[in-house]
Amino acid sequence: MLCHRIIPCLDCDLAFPEGRVVKGIEFKQTKYAGIPWQLAEKYYEDEADEIIFLDITASHEKRETMARVIEKTSEKVFVPLTVGGGIYNIKDAIRVFNAGADKISINTAAVENPVIVSTLARYFGSQACVVAIDAKRRYITDPEEAQNKIIVKTPEGLCWFECSIYGGRKFTGLDAVRWALEVEERGAGEILLTSMDKDGTKEGYDIPLTKAINERVSIPVIASGGCGTPQHIYELFQKTQSSAALAASIFHYGTYTIRGVKELLEKRGLSVRLG
Amino acid sequence: MGNIKSVYNALKHLGAKPIIATTPSEVKTEKMIIPGVGAFGKGMNNLKPFIPKIREALTSNIPLLGICLGLQMFFEGSEESPATEGLRLMKGKVVKIRTKLRLPHIGWNSLETKNKACPLFRGVDRGYAYFAHSYHALPEENVVAATTSYGCEINASVWKKNVFGTQFHLEKSGALGLQILKNFLEL
């Protein structure tokens, strides 16, 4: 039986030679958490099923720094490594794959030029192409306000979800649920779905958002944003069909261990990989 | 491509001295590994110049390991690229996974060894391995060494004489994957 994956995410600020892991709060402030390759090794030992590195600066000048981070990490970490941020074309993707990445994650590039999803999926295979979606709730009082949008019921009211690009700095008007369907159609192998409303709040994942997308696409979804306790991960897997849970701060600052989360999930009857 | 670097790193970690052959003349070896991610047609196309070397290796009993697409290319052909012929080292075809569950089949799934005699699985009875694929091989001869289940039975490993294949990424399957790779190195 396929296991529920637990994926620590390293948001990397590459303005430093080895990079620095930082944690953002609602896509705004950041807090230092460690050196990327060191944290990655720690998480590998702690039974991480996969590790995601996001270049939050997503700058062209720092692409070599990210390649070095991945090179160093992949010498000792033998679980899949995903790299996102600053990948716009096949050449950028080849650079990170050659450094030792197993998957790439794209967001802005995909929204600005959707054909790139098809191109990358054909070139590297769907299983290596993750499309990241940063979604923000747009509350409405009357469905007429949001024509052509998929409207979702949340405890806080009716809303649709808007895609954001450039690390949350630009809104696109694009419906995240419809966009998820389009990227699946174009050959994306997985969706990394981040709730901008929940990110950094530690209140739990955005269940209505995650559910809305999981119910419509048939590729795996990695849910992200809002994880504050192991209970939130349990709730995510129980209430949605998500394939993986992404978390950052609960592991970065030693509040919980990955193994501890997995033991809890196993005790409650969910399949997890425990060595 | 893609996972070549990961395979290289895993081999180095185990103390082997891997060479990444970019041209057939660089193939001088005791053991050969065909990694590979991506589509069947493109993979076979990339492999074409190396085919004489692979056949030569097999006649001199050099162990050959195919990983993921590498395994799939051992077969006669694939639904993914119907116009392309495989290496035909094993009888059977590669087909799309017929399951009601999500595809690609991505993540850690439990291995069940079907052929306890397979040297790849020495000391590895059960455990989880990392898979990332939408197609799998359906052999028409008795070569299945391990399976996994995903709403249907998936062939996770094949073995015939000195040819070994894993559909999962042993280079990305933690300690269990490294053990299987070590077993291959010790053949």
Interface residues (C-beta under 8 A of the other chain):
Chain A: M1 L2 C3 R5 Y44 D49 S74 E75 K76 F78 V79 P80 F97 N98 A99 G100 D102 R122 Y123 F124 G125 S126 Q127 A128 G189 E190 S218 I219 P220 Q241 S243 A244 R273 G275
Chain B: M1 G2 N3 K5 S6 N9 A10 K12 H13 V37 G38 A39 L69 L101 R102 L103 P104 H105 I106 G107 W108 N109 S110 Y128 Y130 A132 H133 S134 S149 Y150 H169 E171 K172 S173 G174 A175 L176 G177 L178
